[in-house]
Amino acid sequence: MPKLTKFFHQPGEFLNESLWFRQEEFKGVDGVDNLFVVTNLGQLAQVQALIQFEQLQNNYLLILHTDANKRMPVFIIKNIDTSLFTGHALLWLPHSPNKLVLKKLVYMDRMYKKVLLAIRPKTVFLLSFERHYALLAARASSWGCKLALVEEGTGTYKLDQAQLRPATVFSDGLNRAERLSVCCIRTLPMFRRYRSALSPYLHYDDVYVAFPELAKKVFKSDRFHRFFLHAGGMTADARTKRLVHKYQISSADFVYVNQRYRIDEAEHAASVLTILSRISEMLSCRVFVKMHPKDTPQFHEAFRAQIEQRVLQDRIIYINEPDFLIEPAIAAARPRGVIGIASTSLVYAPFVSKSIRVYSIAPTFLSMVASGGNAGKRAASCALIAKHLEILKKFKHVVVLPEAFMAADFTGNATDCRCAGEVRHPDPPPADKFENNNSMWADENKKTAHKYAEDIEDAVRTHVDENGRAGSTCNDGNALTDGTFLDDDAHIPHALVTENERVLLLATARIAATRQQWQKASCYFSWAFAEGYAELPPAIAAEVFTVLVMQERYDAALEVWGAAISRHCRAEIRVQATVTASTPSNINAFIGCRLTADASANPNGNINVRAGAHGSENIAVDATQTAPSKLIDTRILDAAHLALTYLGTTFSGRKGWKVYSDVEHIISLTTLDGVNSASSPNILHSAQGAIAIQQARARLAIWDEDWQTALNALNAMDACSATHVAERSTLIQKLMCLAEMGRHDNAVQLLQLSDNAGLSTAAIAMAQAWVDAAAAQWINVAAELGSNLAQFSDDERRTLAPDVLLARAYRTLKDFSSAKQHLDAAKAYCEQRVLLQKEHAMLARDEKRWEDLAAMLEAAYSVDTMEMPTWAVVAYSMALRKQGLIDKALSFWGDNTASEHLKPEAYLEFAALKMQTGHWQSAVVIAQPLQAQSDDAPWVLVAAYLMGGLIDDAYAVLTADTTRAAITPEELELQAQVAQLTGHWQMAAEAWHTMLAQFAESAPPYAWDRLLALNTLLANHEKPVLAH
């Protein structure tokens, strides 16, 4: 119905729908501390990062939306991290809410009043400061709310003096309705309350921006905080790291960030490639090209075609993946530099990697595309680039390359020092000066720390970015001379920090850690040591390691440990060592406890010490060796103790064993009186500490399925415990190890010798189930646990994991639905994540859900580095092979075919992969040496010989005394085929019969025909094998 008609016929409804009088219901949560106002997914990511950065509590999210994009609020709600907010609400705004139309302002002011009354926040966080946001800010401030501004992008710094003045009827960019509204607001007292919308709101209690020194020129605030979403590499996820690994992007390479403009695709691509090829030639480097998400397929095709035509594939590498995000990629790869036209990535790249260099090629690009067809769109694009370029010039670290660089003579400067392995830079301030400056971390009380933080906040954050290159005029290219603006030395001052700056940055990092603001702490540590983790002194590396672990950035924590603690710690400790001729008695008792325990493995088997745990890397202490030193700084000990709790769960595999070896080394170099027991008691030399070390060793071995080493560690825990509490608590794990090794007799003996008086009914049932599992009596396992599952308390279901073992029993018995049911139940209880992951994978394997199997292993492990247990290597390779993804499977193996940590079954899977590619000779070479180590190796060898036509060799291996009987349908079919080809019809018929009897559901359809045919042949010669 037209509005005028509705005014006369339905005046009440007309008034209700009019923005002048319209009322929307709004329900919020009273008493919220922080209200965040967002309109898109980027803003949501920004505020969620800020909440974690500052550890803000009691937060509420207000989502503004219009009818122009009804899908956006749905996307925002789906991506809300509910752990960060107590709730969220939607608020409808009229179309084009940033237009200065009076009736829209009246409606929005009315609704903002409702929101503030319903929620009553203490602080309102905004990501914009103009028009209706200014209206909200003014009302919130007048009601006593604190205001905080959060940077959304470089638009935060776009304001100039003209934009700061209130809008008038003569302001540019206003339509007729807006001019009339501005006139009414400025002249009529009844509309005075809306005058705040005419100019940007500039007064805030807190401002969170990437460049505080630039924000201070515009905004008024007592506190400017440095903040950036991707700072410190926080958003470098596993997907990004896989892509960096795939393309082998290194610190010697550049990344070009493309932008979309309305310029002919072929011309755009040609211009960019001309510039990039020149830079690549000048610096002898590779340039990786990251496309814009909105680049058209035509532009992608034009770019790839230009690379091929110019034969630039070796120097200009096109990145295919659209989800390759630049900031996380910078954090993962630490490239030498970023190149762009006018991308905001040039502004923010140094916050992710401080030593990176950023170049804008906008002037050269504009000169190349300034003239041509489609003049209107071309002129608009060029004007947009020029506008963005003016914003870029406000940032001192962005180097705008002049047009002259394309013709510059770079003789003598064309070789990049880092490409040649040489580093040219002045010595950084000695880091050891800061190593003992631990007062902010441990000794100062929080009140003093908070006051100190307020005093230094501005200085720290201002200094970081004002430490630019020598000569700020380099920014616009006017002071650049030929051969200097791409040279390494021109950027050295920007890449490093001074001694005073590092002190302030470290102080801020430690204060943030004291407040448990882990993200903030990791950012400031990374800014303090822009040179990278390898330059961290061991004690500071221990602080960074602790912060990263608490932030759950485990890959980065391991990187810190490997780069700094593992490599430097021993040397640093020995410098401080006081060498004596004897070993302290407490160390003798500590190590003696472990070694005696390993030597007393009965009745649980022989000693098989894990390499890397008590092998050549372990320190054996005796009277002839250098005594352990006194470790004065407790931070390394604290980090070692923290690492112990994560070994075998989060830190596993080869890296986990390395950390374990380092922890043992640190502890062996420490005496009880070498630590300030008042501030950090050294529990690692107590019986509890010894048990903790052996627990970590056992977890690592279980992850690797090195059952004998796990068993030795569990025995060592018993020897270290005078009360033998550990023996009762580890009985189930010992039985599990024995069961996995198939040592049923030892399991029975261990259970008989154990003191069961302190065990619950559930624990006894679990122990008996593992004894049955050792004999592969899975029907008994299912019966034992199924009848007693109700006897398990929630705590026992978490620690003993009966659901996982029960699921395994049902899976082995081919009852997949029951197996899945108990695995689903285990998700809510089981703490044994390694066992649960494996059983899920094995169920997918047995059900032949190959795609699901590959996906779950990719989610659980680092398949790029093969940092995974042997069973997972086998399962993943098999999943790819069964899907026909042979190239992906071969890429997965890569150079890891000679890895010492892999067991024979992994190499046998690789042999199967080689056979699937037709390389049966390679399979023979792989399988032959493994016959004595694996029962499966002879069967792989038989298959390889059969593929190569060596039938007699296949039959010889098949009938060897050392070859076990066939136990799978595939092995039975293999036996039948070899027997048929060599004329042993009776053996072939028996194999087909066994397959049909034991594996009727999975037997191939031709099995009956083969058996009947063989029976016919045998009818007149031998007794046929019955087919019923």
N, C-alpha and C positions, 0 to 999 in steps of 0.2 A: 504494500500500500504506500503511495507517495506520502512524503512527510507532511505536506500541506493538508492533504485529505485526512490523515490521521490526526492532525492538530484539531480539526473541527469535529470529527466523528468519535475519536478516542483520545481526548486531551490528557487523561490520566496516564495512559500508556505512553503517549508522546513525551510527556515530561519525564517519565521513568527512564526512557531510552535516550533522552537528550543528555549529552555530556555535562550540561549545566546542572542537572539535577540527579543524574544516574547514581545509584547506590549498588555496590557489589558487596556481597557477604565476604567476610575475611575472618578466619579462625586461626589463631596462632598459639604459642606457648608463652605464658607469662613468666617473666623473670629470667630471660636469656642474657648471657653475658655478651655475646658477640653476634651481630647480625651481618651476614654477608649477602650482598645484592649482585646477582649475575644475570646475564642474558644469553650466553652461548657457552659451548663446551670449552673453548679456550680459557674463558674467565673461570669456569669451574675448576679446571686443572690448576690455574694460578692460585685460587684461594685455598684449595686443598693442600697444595704444596706449602703455602704460607702457614696454615694451621699446623702442619707437621714441623715446619721450620721453627716456629715459635712455641710449639707445644700448647696451643690455645685450647681451652676447654669450654664446654657448655655453649656450643655454636649452633646457629640456626641459619638456614639457607632460604633466601627469598628469590624466586625465579620470575623475572619480568618477561612477558611475552605479548605478542600482538597476533592478530589474525593473519598477518602476512606470512608467517612461518609457523604453522601449527605443529610441525614435527620436531622443532628444536626443543621445546620443553620436555617432550617424550625422551629424546636422546639424553638430555641433561639428567633426568630422573634415573635413567638406566645406568648412568655413569657415576652417580653419587656414591661416595665411600661412606656408608652409613655409620661406620665407627667414628667418623669425625663430626657428625651433626646429630643433634638431638631430634631434629625434624626438619621439614621443608614445606614450603607453601608456594602456590602459583598466584601471580597478580597480573590480571589482564590490563593492558594499556591500549589506548587508541592507536590507530594506524599513524605512522610517522610521528612518534612521540617527541622527537627532537625539534619539530617545527614549533615556532613561537606563536601558536594559535591559542587565544585566550580561553576558549571553552575546554580545550584539552588540558591546559594548565590548571584550570579550576577543578576538573575531575581528578587529575593525578595528585594534586595537593590534598584533596579530600581523602583519597585512598591512602596516601602516605601517612596521613594523620591516623587513619584507622589501623594501619600496620603498626605504627609506633605505640598506639594505645594498647593493642592486643599483645604485642611482644614485649614491650618495655625493655629494650636492650640497653646495656651499659655503653657499648661501643658499636658504631655502625661502620662497616668496611665497604667502601665504594671503589669501583675501578674506572669511573669516569667522573667528571667534575663540571659538566656543562648542562645547560638547559634544565630538563626535569630532574637530573641528578643534583644540580645546584639547589633546586627547590627542596628536595629531600634532605640535603645536607643542612640547609638553613633551618628547616623546621626541627630536625633532630638536635642541632646545636642549641636552639632556643629552648629546648626542653631538657637541657642538661646532659645530653648524650655526648660521649666522646666520639670524635670522627677520625677515621684512618683512611688514607688513600693508598691504593695498591696499583702499581704500574701495570697497564695492560699491554703496552707496546711503545714504540717510538713516538706514537701520537701524544704521549704524555709530555714530550719535550717540544711540541710544535708551536707552542704559544709565543707570540711576539707582543710588543707593546700595544699594537692596534687591536689584537684579539683580547687583550686584558680589559679594555674599556667596555662599559655597558653598551648593549645594542641600542641603536636609535632608529627612527623611521628612515634615516638615510644610509643605514648600514648596507653593505653589499650582501647579495645572496638571499634577500628576503622577498617573498612574494607579497601581493596586495593584502591578503588576509593577515599575514604576519606583521606588516607595517601598521595596519589598523590596530592589531592587538598590542603592539609595542606602544603605540600612541596612547591607548587607553590605560595601559599599565603605568606609564610614566606620568600621566597627567591626572588621572582620577584617583582620589584617596581610597575609594572602596576596593581598588585592585592593588593597593600598595604591597600586600603580602606576597604578590607574585613577582616583585621586582628582582628578587634574587636569581630568577631564571634568565635574566637579561645578560648576565656576565658569569664567567667561570667562578666557581667557589674555590677559594685559594687558602683558607685557614683550616688547618688540621692539627690534631694532637700528635698523630704519628703518620709518617709518610714512608712507604715501603717501595723503593725504586732501585733500579740497577745502578743509576748514576746520581747519587745524592748531591754532588757539587753542581750539576746542571739543574736539578729540581729546586735547589735553594735559590736559584735566580728567579723562580716563578712563584713557588708556594711558600706559605708562612707556617712554620711548625717549630716546636721545641725539639722534636726528635726525628731525625732522618735515619732510616735504617736501610742498609744495603740488602737487597733481596732480588733473586732471579730464579725462575722455575728450574732451569737446568744446571744451576751452579753446582760445581763439585762433582759432576757426572752422575747426579742422582737418578736421571732418567735413562741411563744406559742399560737397557734390558737385554735379555738373552737373545731375542730376535736380532737386535742391532749388532750384537757381538758376533752372531753367526754370519751376518752379511759382511761385516768387516773382515772376518776370517776368510770368507768366500772370495772376496776381491783382493785380499792381501794388501789392504790400505795400511801404509806405514807412516812413520814420522818424517819421511823424506818426500811425501806426496802432497799435492794440493787437491782441494775439492772445490768445484765450481757449482754455485747454487743458482739455478735458472729462475727467471721470472716470466710471467705471461704478459705479453703486450700485443696490441692489435696491429701487428706488423706482419707482412707476408712471411709465412713460415720458412720458406727457403732462404729468403734474405736474412731473416733473424738468425737462423742456424749458421749460415755462411759467415756472417759478421762475428758471431761469438767464437766460432772455430778458428777464424783467422787470428783473433786476439789470443786465444788459449794456446794455439800452436806456437805463437811467438814467445809467450811466457815459458812454455815447456822447453823451447829451444834455448832460451836465455839461461834457464836455471837447471837444465839437464834433469828434468823431473817429469813425473807422470801427473796428469790432471784427471780426476774422476768427476764425471758430470752427473749431478743430481737434478732431476727434472722437477718442475712445479706440479703439484697434484692436479691442477686444472689445465695443464698443457694438453693440446689436442692430439689425437692419434696422428694427424697429418704432420704436426711439428715433430713428434717422436720419429716418424719415418724419415722426414727430411734431415733430421740431425744424424741418424744412423747412416743414411745414404751419403751425406757429406763426409763423414769419418771414413767410410770405405773408399770413396772416390779419391780422397787425399792421402790414403794409406796412413792413417794416424792411429790405427788400432793399438799400437804399442805404447803410444804416448797419451792419447785421449781415450779414456775408458768410460763407456756409457753404462750407467747403472740401471738395470731393468726394473728393479723392484719399486713399486710406487710407495711402499711403506718404509722406505729408507729415510729416516728422520735425521736432519743434519746435526742438531745439538747433541742427541745421544750418540751419534756416530763420531762426533768430535771427541766426546768423552772416552769412547772405546778405542779409537784409533790414534788420537793425538796427532793429527796431520800437521804438516809444516805450515800450511796456511789455508785460508778460505778466500775464494774469488767470487765476486758477484757484480751485478750492475748497480742495484740500489737496494739489495735485500736487507731486511732487518737482521739476518744472521750475521752480517758483517759487524753489527753493533754489539751483539751479545756473545760472539764466539770466545772472546778472552775470559768470560766468566766461567766457561767450561774448561778451557785449557789456556792458562794465562800466557804461556810462551808462544801462542799461535800468532800468526800475522794475517792481516785482513786487507784486501785490496778491492777497490771499486774501479771498474773499467767503464763507468758511465760516460765520461767525456769522449773516449774513443768510440764507444758504441754509438753515441748520438751522432758523431760526425759521419759514421758509416751509413746510418739509416735515416738521416735528416730529410733526404729528398727521395721521391719515388711515387708510385701509384697510391691511390686511396689517400689523398692528401689530408682529408678531414680526420680520419682515425689515426693516421700517422702523426699528425700534429698534436692530437690529444695525448697520445702515448708518450711522445717526446716531452710534452709539458709535464706530464705526470712524473717521468724519470727525473726531470730537472728539479721538480718540487721535492721529491724524495732525496735527491742529491744534496739539496740545501740542508735537510735534516741531518744527513750523514756527516756533513762538515762540522757539525757541532761536537762530534766525538773525536777526540784527539788521536785515538789509536787507529782510526780508519784512514788508510792511505789511499787517496784518490789519484789514480795514475793519469797523468796528462797525456794528450794525444801524442806528444813528442816521443814517448817511450817506444812506440812501434818502430821508429827509425833510429833509435839510439844505438851507439856502438858499445857493445858490452864485452869487448875484448879484455880478457883478464878478470872479468866478473861473471862469466857465464857458468862457472862451476860452483855448485852449492856445497859448502863445507860439510854439511851433515850427510850429503850423499856420499862424500868421499870418506866418511868415518871420522872427520876431524871436527872438533867443536871449538869455535873461537868466541870466547867471552871472558870478561874479567872474572876473577875468583869471587864467588858469592861470599857474603859475610859468614865467618866461621860459625857453623851450626852448633858446635859443642858449647858455645857460650850460653845457649838457651836450654841445653839439655838438663841442667840442674835447677832451672828456674821453674820449680814445681809448686810454688806457693799458692798460685791461683787454683791449682788442681786439687791439692790435698790439705793445705795448711790454713788457708784463709777461710773464715766463716762466711756463710752465704750473704749475710748482710753487708759485709765489707765488699764482697765480690760484686754484689748488685750495684753498690754505689760507685765502685771503680768502673763498672761497665758503662754507667751513665756518663761518667766523666770522659771516657776515651771513645765513646761510640762514634762521634762525628769525626774525630781525628783519624781513627782507623779507616773508616769507610771513605773518607775524602782522599786520604793519602794513596789508597790503592789505585785509584784511577788517575790521579794527578801525576803519578809517576810515569809519564808518557815518554815518548822518544825525545831525544835532544832536538830542540827547535820545534815549537808547535806549528810554525808556518809550514812544516812538511805536510800538514793535513790537506791543504788545497792544491798541493803540487807546485806552487809557485817557487818554492825554494829548492825544489829537487833538481839536481843536475844529472846529466847523463851518467849512467853507471852506478848511481848511489841508491836510488829508491827501491831497488829490488835486492840490494846487497844485505847480507846477514847483519853486519855491524851496525847498520842504521837502526836496527830494532832491538839491540841488546838492552838498552836501559829500560825498555818497556817489558822485557821478558823477566827481569829480576827485580827483587825488592831490596831495599836498603836494610841495614841492621836495625835501625829504629822502627821501621815499618814492620819488620818481622816480629820484633818483640811485641808490638801492639796487636798484630794479627794473632799471634800465639796466645796472648792474654785473653783476647776475645773468644778464641776457640775453647780455651780451658774454662772460661766463665760459662759459656754455653753448655759445655759438658757437665759442669757442676749443676746446672739447672735441668739436666737431662734433655737438652735441646740438641739431639744427636745430629740432625741434618745441618743445623746451623754450625755446629762444631766441626763437622767434616768439611764444610765449605771453607771455613776460615783456616783450617789446617792446610787444605789444598792451595789456598791463596798464599799462605805463608811460605810454602815450599813449591813454587811453580816449576822447579826443575824436575819434579817427579818423585815418586816414592823411593827410588834408589838412593837419593841424596839425603833421606831422613836419617838422623842419628838413631841408634837402636832404642833409646829410651823414649824419644818422641814418637818413633814408629810404633812403640807399644801403646802409647796413648791413642794414636790414630787407629790402630788395630782394634782397640777396645771400643772406640766410637763407632767404627764401621760395623762391628759385630752387633752392637746394641741397635744399630739402625737396620740390621738384617741385610746388609750389603756384603754377603759372605764372599763373593768372588773378589770384590775389591779388598776385603780384609786379607784373603789369602795372597793377593798380589802384594800388599804391604808386607806381609810376613816374609814372603819369598824374596822380595827385592831389598828389604832393609834388615829385618831381624835375622833371618836365616843366613844372609851373606855377611853381615857385619857384626852380629852380636858376639860371636865367640872372640873375634879379634879385639873388639871394644872391651869385653870383660877381662881378657887376659892382660890388657894394658894396665888395668887397675889391680891386677892380682898381686897378692903378697905370697911369694913362693916359699913354701915350707917343705921340710923333708918327710913329713909324716901325714897320714890321712886322719882327719878327725873321726873319732869313734862313732859319732852319730851317722856319718856318711857310710862307714863300713857296715853298720847295722842295717841301714836303709837298702843299700845295694845287695848286701848279703841276703836280706829277706827275699828280694826278687829272684836272685840266682838260685838260692836253695829251693824256692818254690818250683822253679822250672825243672830242677833236677829230681823233684819228687813227684813225678807224673803218674805213678801207679795209683789205682789200677786203671788209669785212664789212657795209657799208651805211652809211646816213646816220645822223646823230645824232638821237636821239629821247629826250630826257632825261626821266626819270620825275619827275612832279610830286611835290613833297615830299621828293625826294632831292637834286636840285640846282636846284630851282625857287625860288620866292620866299622859302621859309623858309630856304634855305641862305645862309650868310654869305660874301659875296665880299670878300676882304681886299685892300685897296690902300693906298697911302700917304696917302690923304685920310680914311681911316676910323679909328675908335678901334682901337688895337692890342689883341691878345689879352691878357687879364689873366693873372696868376699864380695858379694854383689851389693853395692851400696844403694843403688837406685831400686826402689820397690816396684816401679812401673813395669819393668820387664817381667818380674815375678807375677805381678797381678795379671798381665796379659797371658803368661804361660798357664796360670791356673784357669783363666777364662777359656783358653783354647782347649784345655783338657775336657771341659764339659761339652764341647761341640764335636770332639773327635769321634769318628764312627757314625755320626748322624749327618751333620751339615758338612763337616770337613772329612772327606773320605778319599779312598783310592790312593794314588801315588802322592798327591799333595798332602793328604791326611797323614800318611806315614812319614813324610818329610817333617811336618809340623811336630809329630810325635817324637821324632828323633831329636829335633831342636829343643823341645820341652825337657826331655831327659838330659840333654846336654846342659841346659841352663841350670837345672836343679843340681846336677852333679858338680857344677862350679860354684855352688852356694853352700854356706854353712849356716847353722841356726843362729849363731851370734853375728852373722854378717848382715842381718837385716834389722831394721828398727822395729822390734816386735811390738812396740806401743802403737805405731801407726798402721802396720800391716803385718800381723802375725804370720809367720811362715808355717802354714799347716802342711806344706808339701813334704816335710821330712818326718811327719808323724805317721802312725799306722794308717790313718785315714788318707793321708796324701799318697802313700804307697798303693793303697787299694784303688784310689782314683786313677792312678797311672795305669794299673793293670786293667781296670774297667775300660779305660780308653783303648788300650791295646786289644782287649777282647772284642770291643765294638768294631774296631777297624778290621780285625781278622774275620769277623762274622760278615761284614759288608763285602769283603773279598771272597768269602766262602773258603777261607783258609782255616779249616776246622781244627787242625792240630795246634796251630798257633793260638787260636782262641781257647782251646782246652788248656794249654800251658798257662795262659794268662789267668784263667779261672782258678787253676791250681795255685798259682802265685798269690791270688787274693786270699785263699784259705790260709796259706803259710804266714801272711802278713797280719792276720787277725788272731789275736790271742784268745778271743772268746769263741771263735769258730762260728760267729754269726754269719760271716760271709759264705761259709760252706753250705748252710741251709738255704741262703738266698740265691746261691748260684747253682744249686743242684739241678734245677730244670734246664739251665743253659748248658751244663755239662752233658746232660742226657741228650739234648738237642745235637750237640757237636758229635757225640758218639753215634747217634742215629743217622746223621748226615753222612758219616763215614761208613755206615753199615756194620758197625761193630756191636752186634746184639749181645754177645756174651759179656763184653765189658760193661754194657749198659745194665744188664741184669745184676752183675756183680756189684756195680756202684750203688744201685738201688738197695740191694740187700745189706751192704755195709753202712749205708747212711742211717743217721739217727732221725727217724721219722716222727719222733714224739712231738716235735714242734711244728709239724706240717699240718695244714688244714686238709679237710677232705678233698677240696678242689685241687690243692697242690699235689696230693697223692695221686689223684686221677690223672692229672696232667703228666706226672712223672711216668705213670704206667703207660700212658698213650705214647710217649716218646720211646719207651722200651719196645712197644709193639711196632712203632714206625721203623725202628732199627732193623726189624725182621721183615719189613714191608708187609705187615699184617694190617692192611688198611681197613678191612671190615671190623677188626677188633678196635682200631683207633676210633672209627665212627661210632661204634657201640659204646665204648668207654666214655668218650666225651659227650656224645648225644644224651646219654642217660644221666650224666652228672653236671651238665651245663648250668642247670638252675642252682647248683651249689656254689658257683663262682660269684663272689662279690664283684661290684663294679671295679674296685681296685685290682682284684685278681684278673679280671678280664682285660684290664689295661696292660698289666705287667706280664702276665703269662701267655696272653694271646691264644686262648683255646679256640676262638672262632677261626683263626687263620689255619691252624692245624686241622681243624674239622673240615674246613673248606678244601684243604689239600687232599684229605682222605676221600671226600666225595668226588673231587675232580679226577683222582686216580681211578676211582670206581666208575667213572663216566656218568655220574649223576651231576651234570653241569648246573641244573637249576638249583639244587640244594647247595652246591658250592657257591653260586652267586648269592644266594640268600644269606649265607653265613659271612661272606665277604662284605656284604652291605651292612650287616650287623657289626662287623669288626671296625668299620669306619668310625663308629661312634665311641669305640672303646680303646682300640689297640694303640699302644704307644710304640710298638715295634714297626716303625714306618718301613724299614728295609724289607722285612718279611712280608708285610702287607703289599708293598709295591710288586714284589716278585710274584706273589700268588695271583694278583690281578693279571699280571702279564702272562703267567703260565696258563691261566684259564682262557685268555684270549688266544693263545697259541693252540691249545688243544681244541678250541672251538673253530680254529682256522679263521679267526677274525683278524686278518693280517694288517689291514689298514688301521684298525683300532690299536693293535699291538704296537705298530710303529709310532702312532701318535702319542700313546701314553709314555713310551720310552723317550721320545723327543722332549716331552714335557718334564720328565723326571731327571734326565741326565744331560750332560754336555756331549752330544754325539759328535760334534766337530772335533773335539780333542780326544775322543774315546776314553773320557774319564768316567768309566763305568765298570761294574763288576763283570766277570767273564760271562755269567749267564745272560746278562743284558746285552753284551756284545753279540752273543750267539743268537739271541731272540730277535734283535734288531736287524742283523744281517739276514736272518731267515725271513723276517717279515718283508723286507725289501725284495729279496730273491723270489719269494712266492708271489709277489705282486708283479713280477717282471721288471722291476726297477733296477736293472743290472748296473747301469752307469752310476746311479746313486749309491748302490751297494759298494761298488768298486771305489768310488770317491770316499765313502765312509771309511773303508779300510786304509786307503791312502798309503802312507809310509809306516803304518803301525803293524805291519805283518811281522816285524821282528821284535815287537815289544816283549820285554822280559816278564811283565806282570800278567800276561795272558796265559791261560791254561790250555792243555791239549785240545779240549772240546772246541775252543775258539778257532784254532788252526784247522780243525776238521771241518768246521762250518765254512772257513775260507776255501778249503779244498772243494767242498760242494759247490761253492760259488764259481770257482774256476772251471769245474766240470760243466756247469750250466752255460758257460761262455765257450765251451768246446775245448778247453785246455786240459785234457785229461792227464797229459804228461806232468804238468805242474801239480795236479792233485796227487799223483803217485809220489812225487818228490816230497810233498808235504806229509802224506800219510805214512810212508814207510818207516821213518824214524820214530813214529809215535806208537807203534804196535805194542811195545812193552809198557807204555805209560797209560794207554786208554783201551778199554774193551771195545770201543766203537771204531777205533782206527782200522782194524782188519776189514770191517764192512765197507768203509769208505774206499779202502784200497781195492776191494773186490769190484765195487761200482766203477772205479777208474779203469781197471784192467778190462772190464766188460765193455766200457765205452771205447777203449782203444783197440778192441778186437783181440786182446790177449786172453783168450778163453781158458787155456791151460793154466796160465798164471793165476787167473781168478779162481779156478777150481782148487788149485794148490793152497791158496790162502784160505778158502772157504772150509777146506777139510783139515786144516792144520789143528794140532792139539791145543794150541793157545787161543784159537778162535772160539768165542763163546757161541751158544746157540742163538738163533734169531729170536728176537723178542718184539719186533714191531711189524706191522703189515708190509712196510717197505722192504725190510730185511728178508721176510719170508718170500716176497715176490722175487727179490734179487736171487735168493737161493734157488728158487724154482727155475728161473731163467738160465742160470749157469748150469744147473743139473741137466736141464733139457738139452742145452747146446752141446754138452759133453756126453750125452747118451745115458745119463744116470736117471732113468725114468722113474724108478721107485722113489728116489730122493725128491724128485720134482713133485710127484703126486702127493707125497707126505707133506711137503711144504704148502701146496695149495689147500690140502685138507685142513691143516692146522690153521691157516688163515681164515678159512670159512667157518671153522669151529669157534675160534676165539675172537675174530673181528668181523662178524657177519655184516654189521651195519656199514663198516668202512671198506670192505673188500671190493675190488673192482668188479664190474658186471661180467667180465670175461673169465673170472676165476672158475665158475662152475663149468664152463665150456672146456677150459684147459684140463680140469680134473677129469671130466668125463672122457675126453680124448685120450688122456694118459691111461685111464682104466681100460679103455678099449685095446690099447697097444699092449698092456700088461696081461690081458685076459688069457692069452694062450701061453704065456711064459712064466709069469709070477702071479702071486696072489694080489689082486687089485686092492686099492685103497677105497674103502666104502665111501659113498658120497652122501649118505644120510646122516 
